[in-house]
Amino acid sequence: MSERKVLNKYYPPDFDPSKIPKLKLPKDRQYVVRLMAPFNMRCKTCGEYIYKGKKFNARKETVQNEVYLGLPIFRFYIKCTRCLAEITFKTDPENTDYTMEHGATRNFQAEKLLEEEEKRVQKEREDEELNNPMKVLENRTKDSKLEMEVLENLQELKDLNQRQAHVDFEAMLRQHRLSEEERRRQEQEEDEQETAALLEEARKRRLLEDSDSEDEAAPTPLQPALRPNPTAILDEAPKPKRKVEVWEQSIGSLGSRSPLSRLVVVKKAKADLDCSNGQPQAAPAPGAPQSRKEADPAPLTPGASSLSQLGAYLDSDDSNGSN
């Protein structure tokens, strides 16, 4: 069994590496790579802004006949996210940056352009001084003259600052204090005027409400009903009942007709019965005793109570028994 990780391979004795066919690829072959936009740019076709760091599926190729110190230069092709126009830029190993080539313009490049312009001017000056000694003297004279002008301007600024330094700070603070007091007094007056206006408006509103209330009487407010105290009956002292009330409750009043009066039938006197039968009633003897009913023949009022009717019934029985 052979090893899983083979380090040495077997080459037969008749192995000839020159006979192995080689894959021939074009030098300008393009590869698909994933990259981010190296700087802010704007599409020339539709004006779409493409910000730094936006990801693209780009095509990469090697630029022919362009090398910097043996380092190859690569070109990248991307498409605009809005109009799909092709944008190209390539590497700049000399400045460690990228260079816009076609399809868009690079944004925020003013500082870089200024630095490049300064470098170009400095380089041209050095080239002129290298071949022309008189140009070197002329440039030195210009530099010295410019330096003197700068020193004079600096001295003028110093003198101006010294003149402005003689300022009476006490007077300045006093003036500031007075202006501050004036501002406070003005604010206080404005507050007082506003308060007086509010009070006057409230007084007028109150007078108007009083006049309206005199014309139309306001309804009396409803008083909340008093809730009875459940334990109030325990605090009250028992009141003694009158004897008349007890008598009326047990027997009934003398002047009113009780419901029991219908149950008692009044017994008619004997004389009334004889008259009803057609027999004349005999006159009593002069010395004969008379009954209580005959002595007091007052008829019973229909409004008599049951107790009075019961007494009359008992009197009639007594009189009949004596007879």
C-alpha positions as YAML, in Angstrom:
chain: A
units: angstrom
residues:
- id: 1
  name: MET
  ca: [0.00, 0.00, 0.00]
- id: 2
  name: SER
  ca: [1.38, 3.39, -1.03]
- id: 3
  name: GLU
  ca: [1.64, 6.40, 1.20]
- id: 4
  name: ARG
  ca: [-1.16, 8.92, 1.38]
- id: 5
  name: LYS
  ca: [1.16, 11.94, 1.30]
- id: 6
  name: VAL
  ca: [3.68, 11.25, -1.43]
- id: 7
  name: LEU
  ca: [6.86, 13.33, -1.32]
- id: 8
  name: ASN
  ca: [8.90, 11.56, -3.97]
- id: 9
  name: LYS
  ca: [7.42, 10.59, -7.29]
- id: 10
  name: TYR
  ca: [8.61, 7.82, -9.57]
- id: 11
  name: TYR
  ca: [10.20, 8.82, -12.84]
- id: 12
  name: PRO
  ca: [10.79, 6.03, -15.32]
- id: 13
  name: PRO
  ca: [14.23, 5.68, -16.97]
- id: 14
  name: ASP
  ca: [12.93, 6.75, -20.36]
- id: 15
  name: PHE
  ca: [11.26, 9.96, -19.02]
- id: 16
  name: ASP
  ca: [11.91, 12.98, -21.26]
- id: 17
  name: PRO
  ca: [10.45, 16.29, -19.95]
- id: 18
  name: SER
  ca: [10.89, 17.98, -23.33]
- id: 19
  name: LYS
  ca: [8.23, 15.76, -24.77]
- id: 20
  name: ILE
  ca: [5.56, 17.14, -22.38]
- id: 21
  name: PRO
  ca: [3.33, 19.56, -24.33]
- id: 22
  name: LYS
  ca: [3.24, 23.05, -22.85]
- id: 23
  name: LEU
  ca: [0.11, 25.16, -22.59]
- id: 24
  name: LYS
  ca: [0.51, 28.29, -24.67]
- id: 25
  name: LEU
  ca: [-1.51, 31.21, -23.29]
- id: 26
  name: PRO
  ca: [-1.65, 34.73, -24.75]
- id: 27
  name: LYS
  ca: [0.35, 37.35, -22.94]
- id: 28
  name: ASP
  ca: [-2.62, 39.74, -22.76]
- id: 29
  name: ARG
  ca: [-4.90, 37.15, -21.19]
- id: 30
  name: GLN
  ca: [-7.61, 38.57, -18.89]
- id: 31
  name: TYR
  ca: [-8.57, 37.20, -15.49]
- id: 32
  name: VAL
  ca: [-11.75, 37.82, -13.57]
- id: 33
  name: VAL
  ca: [-10.99, 39.18, -10.10]
- id: 34
  name: ARG
  ca: [-13.00, 40.68, -7.26]
- id: 35
  name: LEU
  ca: [-11.84, 44.16, -6.20]
- id: 36
  name: MET
  ca: [-13.01, 47.41, -4.62]
- id: 37
  name: ALA
  ca: [-12.92, 50.84, -6.21]
- id: 38
  name: PRO
  ca: [-9.57, 52.41, -5.17]
- id: 39
  name: PHE
  ca: [-10.90, 56.02, -5.26]
- id: 40
  name: ASN
  ca: [-14.05, 58.08, -5.77]
- id: 41
  name: MET
  ca: [-15.02, 58.49, -9.39]
- id: 42
  name: ARG
  ca: [-17.90, 59.74, -11.54]
- id: 43
  name: CYS
  ca: [-19.09, 58.10, -14.70]
- id: 44
  name: LYS
  ca: [-18.77, 60.27, -17.82]
- id: 45
  name: THR
  ca: [-21.75, 58.63, -19.53]
- id: 46
  name: CYS
  ca: [-24.52, 58.96, -16.92]
- id: 47
  name: GLY
  ca: [-22.90, 61.01, -14.13]
- id: 48
  name: GLU
  ca: [-23.29, 58.26, -11.51]
- id: 49
  name: TYR
  ca: [-21.02, 58.59, -8.49]
- id: 50
  name: ILE
  ca: [-18.97, 55.51, -7.61]
- id: 51
  name: TYR
  ca: [-17.55, 55.73, -4.12]
- id: 52
  name: LYS
  ca: [-14.31, 54.32, -2.82]
- id: 53
  name: GLY
  ca: [-14.68, 50.78, -1.50]
- id: 54
  name: LYS
  ca: [-17.53, 49.67, -3.78]
- id: 55
  name: LYS
  ca: [-17.02, 46.08, -4.89]
- id: 56
  name: PHE
  ca: [-16.87, 45.00, -8.54]
- id: 57
  name: ASN
  ca: [-16.25, 41.85, -10.55]
- id: 58
  name: ALA
  ca: [-13.42, 43.23, -12.71]
- id: 59
  name: ARG
  ca: [-11.27, 41.91, -15.49]
- id: 60
  name: LYS
  ca: [-7.50, 42.18, -15.01]
- id: 61
  name: GLU
  ca: [-4.81, 42.16, -17.67]
- id: 62
  name: THR
  ca: [-1.13, 42.97, -17.83]
- id: 63
  name: VAL
  ca: [-0.23, 46.16, -19.70]
- id: 64
  name: GLN
  ca: [2.15, 45.44, -22.54]
- id: 65
  name: ASN
  ca: [5.42, 47.34, -22.86]
- id: 66
  name: GLU
  ca: [4.94, 49.23, -19.58]
- id: 67
  name: VAL
  ca: [7.17, 48.29, -16.66]
- id: 68
  name: TYR
  ca: [8.41, 50.31, -13.69]
- id: 69
  name: LEU
  ca: [11.67, 49.03, -12.25]
- id: 70
  name: GLY
  ca: [10.82, 45.52, -13.33]
- id: 71
  name: LEU
  ca: [7.30, 45.69, -11.82]
- id: 72
  name: PRO
  ca: [4.47, 44.96, -14.24]
- id: 73
  name: ILE
  ca: [1.54, 47.37, -14.53]
- id: 74
  name: PHE
  ca: [-2.00, 45.96, -14.47]
- id: 75
  name: ARG
  ca: [-5.14, 47.33, -16.05]
- id: 76
  name: PHE
  ca: [-8.64, 46.76, -14.62]
- id: 77
  name: TYR
  ca: [-12.00, 46.90, -16.40]
- id: 78
  name: ILE
  ca: [-15.21, 47.57, -14.42]
- id: 79
  name: LYS
  ca: [-18.76, 48.57, -15.41]
- id: 80
  name: CYS
  ca: [-20.83, 51.47, -14.16]
- id: 81
  name: THR
  ca: [-23.56, 50.39, -11.75]
- id: 82
  name: ARG
  ca: [-26.18, 52.50, -13.57]
- id: 83
  name: CYS
  ca: [-25.47, 52.57, -17.30]
- id: 84
  name: LEU
  ca: [-23.05, 49.59, -17.53]
- id: 85
  name: ALA
  ca: [-20.48, 51.73, -19.33]
- id: 86
  name: GLU
  ca: [-16.94, 50.38, -19.22]
- id: 87
  name: ILE
  ca: [-14.44, 52.13, -16.93]
- id: 88
  name: THR
  ca: [-10.73, 51.37, -16.92]
- id: 89
  name: PHE
  ca: [-7.89, 52.30, -14.57]
- id: 90
  name: LYS
  ca: [-4.40, 50.92, -14.01]
- id: 91
  name: THR
  ca: [-1.82, 50.69, -11.28]
- id: 92
  name: ASP
  ca: [0.81, 53.39, -10.63]
- id: 93
  name: PRO
  ca: [3.69, 51.80, -8.71]
- id: 94
  name: GLU
  ca: [5.76, 54.97, -8.99]
- id: 95
  name: ASN
  ca: [3.33, 56.92, -6.75]
- id: 96
  name: THR
  ca: [1.88, 53.86, -5.01]
- id: 97
  name: ASP
  ca: [-1.55, 54.77, -6.37]
- id: 98
  name: TYR
  ca: [-3.96, 54.14, -9.26]
- id: 99
  name: THR
  ca: [-4.42, 56.15, -12.43]
- id: 100
  name: MET
  ca: [-7.80, 56.77, -14.09]
- id: 101
  name: GLU
  ca: [-7.60, 55.84, -17.75]
- id: 102
  name: HIS
  ca: [-11.01, 55.85, -19.45]
- id: 103
  name: GLY
  ca: [-14.78, 56.14, -18.80]
- id: 104
  name: ALA
  ca: [-14.80, 58.23, -15.60]
- id: 105
  name: THR
  ca: [-13.22, 61.17, -13.79]
- id: 106
  name: ARG
  ca: [-11.56, 61.00, -10.42]
- id: 107
  name: ASN
  ca: [-13.03, 63.16, -7.64]
- id: 108
  name: PHE
  ca: [-11.38, 65.00, -4.74]
- id: 109
  name: GLN
  ca: [-8.05, 65.27, -6.56]
- id: 110
  name: ALA
  ca: [-7.35, 69.00, -6.06]
- id: 111
  name: GLU
  ca: [-4.74, 68.51, -3.34]
- id: 112
  name: LYS
  ca: [-2.99, 65.85, -5.33]
- id: 113
  name: LEU
  ca: [-2.94, 68.03, -8.44]
- id: 114
  name: LEU
  ca: [-1.50, 70.91, -6.42]
- id: 115
  name: GLU
  ca: [1.28, 68.74, -5.07]
- id: 116
  name: GLU
  ca: [2.04, 67.47, -8.55]
- id: 117
  name: GLU
  ca: [2.18, 71.03, -9.89]
- id: 118
  name: GLU
  ca: [4.61, 72.09, -7.15]
- id: 119
  name: LYS
  ca: [6.81, 69.11, -7.86]
- id: 120
  name: ARG
  ca: [6.81, 69.89, -11.57]
- id: 121
  name: VAL
  ca: [7.77, 73.54, -11.03]
- id: 122
  name: GLN
  ca: [10.53, 72.57, -8.63]
- id: 123
  name: LYS
  ca: [11.89, 70.05, -11.09]
- id: 124
  name: GLU
  ca: [11.92, 72.55, -13.96]
- id: 125
  name: ARG
  ca: [13.76, 75.08, -11.82]
- id: 126
  name: GLU
  ca: [16.37, 72.57, -10.87]
- id: 127
  name: ASP
  ca: [16.90, 71.65, -14.53]
- id: 128
  name: GLU
  ca: [17.33, 75.34, -15.49]
- id: 129
  name: GLU
  ca: [19.83, 76.02, -12.70]
- id: 130
  name: LEU
  ca: [21.82, 72.98, -13.63]
- id: 131
  name: ASN
  ca: [22.61, 74.27, -17.10]
- id: 132
  name: ASN
  ca: [22.51, 78.09, -16.56]
- id: 133
  name: PRO
  ca: [24.60, 79.74, -13.78]
- id: 134
  name: MET
  ca: [22.99, 83.14, -14.35]
- id: 135
  name: LYS
  ca: [19.60, 81.62, -13.69]
- id: 136
  name: VAL
  ca: [20.86, 80.42, -10.32]
- id: 137
  name: LEU
  ca: [21.89, 83.99, -9.36]
- id: 138
  name: GLU
  ca: [18.58, 85.39, -10.54]
- id: 139
  name: ASN
  ca: [16.61, 82.85, -8.52]
- id: 140
  name: ARG
  ca: [18.66, 83.64, -5.39]
- id: 141
  name: THR
  ca: [17.97, 87.36, -5.80]
- id: 142
  name: LYS
  ca: [14.27, 86.70, -6.12]
- id: 143
  name: ASP
  ca: [14.28, 84.49, -3.05]
- id: 144
  name: SER
  ca: [16.10, 87.09, -0.94]
- id: 145
  name: LYS
  ca: [13.73, 89.83, -2.07]
- id: 146
  name: LEU
  ca: [10.72, 87.68, -1.24]
- id: 147
  name: GLU
  ca: [12.16, 86.93, 2.17]
- id: 148
  name: MET
  ca: [12.63, 90.65, 2.91]
- id: 149
  name: GLU
  ca: [9.03, 91.35, 1.95]
- id: 150
  name: VAL
  ca: [7.84, 88.62, 4.27]
- id: 151
  name: LEU
  ca: [9.89, 90.04, 7.15]
- id: 152
  name: GLU
  ca: [8.49, 93.55, 6.54]
- id: 153
  name: ASN
  ca: [4.93, 92.26, 6.56]
- id: 154
  name: LEU
  ca: [5.62, 90.39, 9.78]
- id: 155
  name: GLN
  ca: [7.03, 93.52, 11.41]
- id: 156
  name: GLU
  ca: [3.95, 95.53, 10.38]
- id: 157
  name: LEU
  ca: [1.70, 92.94, 11.97]
- id: 158
  name: LYS
  ca: [3.70, 93.10, 15.20]
- id: 159
  name: ASP
  ca: [3.45, 96.90, 15.32]
- id: 160
  name: LEU
  ca: [-0.28, 96.73, 14.71]
- id: 161
  name: ASN
  ca: [-0.68, 94.27, 17.54]
- id: 162
  name: GLN
  ca: [1.32, 96.50, 19.88]
- id: 163
  name: ARG
  ca: [-0.86, 99.52, 19.06]
- id: 164
  name: GLN
  ca: [-3.96, 97.51, 19.74]
- id: 165
  name: ALA
  ca: [-2.43, 96.26, 22.97]
- id: 166
  name: HIS
  ca: [-2.79, 99.74, 24.59]
- id: 167
  name: VAL
  ca: [-6.42, 99.24, 25.42]
- id: 168
  name: ASP
  ca: [-8.05, 100.41, 28.63]
- id: 169
  name: PHE
  ca: [-9.53, 97.17, 29.87]
- id: 170
  name: GLU
  ca: [-11.16, 98.92, 32.84]
- id: 171
  name: ALA
  ca: [-13.08, 101.24, 30.54]
- id: 172
  name: MET
  ca: [-14.04, 98.31, 28.36]
- id: 173
  name: LEU
  ca: [-15.34, 96.35, 31.36]
- id: 174
  name: ARG
  ca: [-17.15, 99.45, 32.66]
- id: 175
  name: GLN
  ca: [-18.86, 99.95, 29.33]
- id: 176
  name: HIS
  ca: [-19.78, 96.29, 29.19]
- id: 177
  name: ARG
  ca: [-21.20, 96.51, 32.72]
- id: 178
  name: LEU
  ca: [-23.28, 99.56, 31.85]
- id: 179
  name: SER
  ca: [-24.64, 97.91, 28.74]
- id: 180
  name: GLU
  ca: [-25.47, 94.83, 30.77]
- id: 181
  name: GLU
  ca: [-27.35, 96.90, 33.37]
- id: 182
  name: GLU
  ca: [-29.22, 98.74, 30.64]
- id: 183
  name: ARG
  ca: [-30.24, 95.46, 29.08]
- id: 184
  name: ARG
  ca: [-31.45, 94.08, 32.43]
- id: 185
  name: ARG
  ca: [-33.44, 97.23, 33.18]
- id: 186
  name: GLN
  ca: [-35.06, 97.08, 29.77]
- id: 187
  name: GLU
  ca: [-35.97, 93.43, 30.27]
- id: 188
  name: GLN
  ca: [-37.45, 94.24, 33.69]
- id: 189
  name: GLU
  ca: [-39.58, 97.04, 32.23]
- id: 190
  name: GLU
  ca: [-40.83, 94.75, 29.50]
- id: 191
  name: ASP
  ca: [-41.75, 92.12, 32.10]
- id: 192
  name: GLU
  ca: [-43.64, 94.68, 34.19]
- id: 193
  name: GLN
  ca: [-45.58, 95.91, 31.17]
- id: 194
  name: GLU
  ca: [-46.49, 92.39, 30.20]
- id: 195
  name: THR
  ca: [-47.62, 91.59, 33.77]
- id: 196
  name: ALA
  ca: [-49.76, 94.75, 33.92]
- id: 197
  name: ALA
  ca: [-51.38, 93.86, 30.60]
- id: 198
  name: LEU
  ca: [-52.18, 90.36, 31.84]
- id: 199
  name: LEU
  ca: [-53.69, 91.70, 35.08]
- id: 200
  name: GLU
  ca: [-55.85, 94.21, 33.17]
- id: 201
  name: GLU
  ca: [-57.09, 91.50, 30.87]
- id: 202
  name: ALA
  ca: [-57.94, 89.25, 33.83]
- id: 203
  name: ARG
  ca: [-59.81, 92.10, 35.56]
- id: 204
  name: LYS
  ca: [-61.87, 92.81, 32.44]
- id: 205
  name: ARG
  ca: [-62.68, 89.12, 32.08]
- id: 206
  name: ARG
  ca: [-63.78, 88.96, 35.74]
- id: 207
  name: LEU
  ca: [-66.04, 92.02, 35.35]
- id: 208
  name: LEU
  ca: [-67.59, 90.51, 32.24]
- id: 209
  name: GLU
  ca: [-68.27, 87.24, 34.06]
- id: 210
  name: ASP
  ca: [-69.84, 89.10, 37.03]
- id: 211
  name: SER
  ca: [-72.17, 91.01, 34.71]
- id: 212
  name: ASP
  ca: [-73.19, 87.78, 32.99]
- id: 213
  name: SER
  ca: [-73.87, 86.10, 36.35]
- id: 214
  name: GLU
  ca: [-76.14, 88.97, 37.42]
- id: 215
  name: ASP
  ca: [-78.20, 88.63, 34.23]
- id: 216
  name: GLU
  ca: [-78.55, 84.90, 34.49]
- id: 217
  name: ALA
  ca: [-78.70, 83.31, 37.91]
- id: 218
  name: ALA
  ca: [-76.35, 80.48, 38.19]
- id: 219
  name: PRO
  ca: [-77.95, 77.11, 39.14]
- id: 220
  name: THR
  ca: [-77.40, 76.03, 42.72]
- id: 221
  name: PRO
  ca: [-74.86, 73.28, 42.98]
- id: 222
  name: LEU
  ca: [-76.20, 69.89, 43.85]
- id: 223
  name: GLN
  ca: [-75.32, 68.85, 47.36]
- id: 224
  name: PRO
  ca: [-74.13, 65.29, 47.71]
- id: 225
  name: ALA
  ca: [-76.60, 63.03, 49.50]
- id: 226
  name: LEU
  ca: [-75.62, 62.13, 53.03]
- id: 227
  name: ARG
  ca: [-74.94, 58.48, 53.41]
- id: 228
  name: PRO
  ca: [-76.57, 56.99, 56.52]
- id: 229
  name: ASN
  ca: [-74.29, 55.63, 59.17]
- id: 230
  name: PRO
  ca: [-75.07, 51.92, 59.74]
- id: 231
  name: THR
  ca: [-74.15, 52.17, 63.44]
- id: 232
  name: ALA
  ca: [-76.17, 55.33, 64.12]
- id: 233
  name: ILE
  ca: [-79.10, 53.31, 65.49]
- id: 234
  name: LEU
  ca: [-76.90, 51.85, 68.19]
- id: 235
  name: ASP
  ca: [-75.88, 55.28, 69.41]
- id: 236
  name: GLU
  ca: [-79.44, 56.53, 69.82]
- id: 237
  name: ALA
  ca: [-81.07, 56.10, 73.26]
- id: 238
  name: PRO
  ca: [-84.34, 54.09, 73.28]
- id: 239
  name: LYS
  ca: [-87.40, 56.32, 73.63]
- id: 240
  name: PRO
  ca: [-90.19, 55.24, 76.11]
- id: 241
  name: LYS
  ca: [-93.47, 54.48, 74.42]
- id: 242
  name: ARG
  ca: [-96.64, 56.11, 75.65]
- id: 243
  name: LYS
  ca: [-99.33, 54.08, 77.26]
- id: 244
  name: VAL
  ca: [-101.85, 55.27, 74.70]
- id: 245
  name: GLU
  ca: [-99.71, 53.90, 71.87]
- id: 246
  name: VAL
  ca: [-99.35, 50.57, 73.64]
- id: 247
  name: TRP
  ca: [-103.12, 50.46, 74.28]
- id: 248
  name: GLU
  ca: [-103.89, 51.30, 70.68]
- id: 249
  name: GLN
  ca: [-101.53, 48.65, 69.40]
- id: 250
  name: SER
  ca: [-102.98, 45.93, 71.65]
- id: 251
  name: ILE
  ca: [-106.73, 46.79, 71.69]
- id: 252
  name: GLY
  ca: [-107.34, 49.70, 69.37]
- id: 253
  name: SER
  ca: [-108.45, 53.24, 69.68]
- id: 254
  name: LEU
  ca: [-111.83, 54.10, 71.10]
- id: 255
  name: GLY
  ca: [-112.79, 56.38, 68.27]
- id: 256
  name: SER
  ca: [-112.00, 54.08, 65.37]
- id: 257
  name: ARG
  ca: [-113.80, 51.00, 64.17]
- id: 258
  name: SER
  ca: [-111.71, 47.91, 64.62]
- id: 259
  name: PRO
  ca: [-111.80, 45.08, 62.11]
- id: 260
  name: LEU
  ca: [-112.98, 42.76, 64.97]
- id: 261
  name: SER
  ca: [-116.18, 44.76, 65.41]
- id: 262
  name: ARG
  ca: [-117.85, 42.79, 62.64]
- id: 263
  name: LEU
  ca: [-117.38, 39.55, 64.54]
- id: 264
  name: VAL
  ca: [-119.47, 40.74, 67.55]
- id: 265
  name: VAL
  ca: [-123.22, 40.81, 67.05]
- id: 266
  name: VAL
  ca: [-125.22, 43.18, 69.26]
- id: 267
  name: LYS
  ca: [-128.07, 41.40, 71.05]
- id: 268
  name: LYS
  ca: [-131.41, 43.21, 70.64]
- id: 269
  name: ALA
  ca: [-133.45, 44.12, 73.66]
- id: 270
  name: LYS
  ca: [-136.64, 42.22, 74.49]
- id: 271
  name: ALA
  ca: [-138.83, 45.22, 73.92]
- id: 272
  name: ASP
  ca: [-137.52, 45.59, 70.43]
- id: 273
  name: LEU
  ca: [-138.32, 41.93, 69.78]
- id: 274
  name: ASP
  ca: [-141.96, 42.32, 71.02]
- id: 275
  name: CYS
  ca: [-142.44, 45.34, 68.86]
- id: 276
  name: SER
  ca: [-141.22, 43.44, 65.89]
- id: 277
  name: ASN
  ca: [-143.63, 40.55, 66.68]
- id: 278
  name: GLY
  ca: [-146.65, 42.92, 66.95]
- id: 279
  name: GLN
  ca: [-147.14, 42.72, 70.70]
- id: 280
  name: PRO
  ca: [-147.31, 45.92, 72.74]
- id: 281
  name: GLN
  ca: [-144.70, 46.34, 75.33]
- id: 282
  name: ALA
  ca: [-145.95, 46.40, 78.97]
- id: 283
  name: ALA
  ca: [-145.15, 49.41, 80.98]
- id: 284
  name: PRO
  ca: [-142.90, 48.67, 83.87]
- id: 285
  name: ALA
  ca: [-144.07, 48.95, 87.40]
- id: 286
  name: PRO
  ca: [-143.34, 52.12, 89.19]
- id: 287
  name: GLY
  ca: [-141.26, 50.39, 91.82]
- id: 288
  name: ALA
  ca: [-139.62, 47.86, 89.60]
- id: 289
  name: PRO
  ca: [-135.94, 48.16, 89.09]
- id: 290
  name: GLN
  ca: [-134.76, 49.13, 85.68]
- id: 291
  name: SER
  ca: [-131.86, 47.62, 83.89]
- id: 292
  name: ARG
  ca: [-128.71, 49.50, 83.09]
- id: 293
  name: LYS
  ca: [-129.64, 49.57, 79.45]
- id: 294
  name: GLU
  ca: [-133.09, 50.97, 80.19]
- id: 295
  name: ALA
  ca: [-131.63, 53.53, 82.55]
- id: 296
  name: ASP
  ca: [-129.22, 54.64, 79.94]
- id: 297
  name: PRO
  ca: [-130.90, 54.04, 76.61]
- id: 298
  name: ALA
  ca: [-128.19, 55.82, 74.58]
- id: 299
  name: PRO
  ca: [-127.85, 54.04, 71.30]
- id: 300
  name: LEU
  ca: [-124.48, 52.74, 70.26]
- id: 301
  name: THR
  ca: [-122.82, 54.69, 67.62]
- id: 302
  name: PRO
  ca: [-121.80, 52.80, 64.59]
- id: 303
  name: GLY
  ca: [-118.30, 53.98, 65.18]
- id: 304
  name: ALA
  ca: [-117.95, 52.36, 68.62]
- id: 305
  name: SER
  ca: [-115.13, 50.02, 69.16]
- id: 306
  name: SER
  ca: [-115.32, 46.32, 69.78]
- id: 307
  name: LEU
  ca: [-114.66, 46.86, 73.49]
- id: 308
  name: SER
  ca: [-117.72, 49.11, 73.93]
- id: 309
  name: GLN
  ca: [-119.86, 46.65, 71.98]
- id: 310
  name: LEU
  ca: [-118.64, 43.83, 74.20]
- id: 311
  name: GLY
  ca: [-119.61, 45.84, 77.30]
- id: 312
  name: ALA
  ca: [-123.09, 46.45, 75.94]
- id: 313
  name: TYR
  ca: [-123.50, 42.74, 75.22]
- id: 314
  name: LEU
  ca: [-122.58, 41.83, 78.79]
- id: 315
  name: ASP
  ca: [-125.05, 44.39, 80.17]
- id: 316
  name: SER
  ca: [-127.85, 42.90, 78.11]
- id: 317
  name: ASP
  ca: [-127.08, 39.45, 79.46]
- id: 318
  name: ASP
  ca: [-127.20, 40.70, 83.02]
- id: 319
  name: SER
  ca: [-130.50, 42.36, 82.49]
- id: 320
  name: ASN
  ca: [-131.99, 39.20, 80.98]
- id: 321
  name: GLY
  ca: [-130.74, 37.07, 83.84]
- id: 322
  name: SER
  ca: [-132.28, 39.33, 86.41]
- id: 323
  name: ASN
  ca: [-135.60, 39.13, 84.67]
...
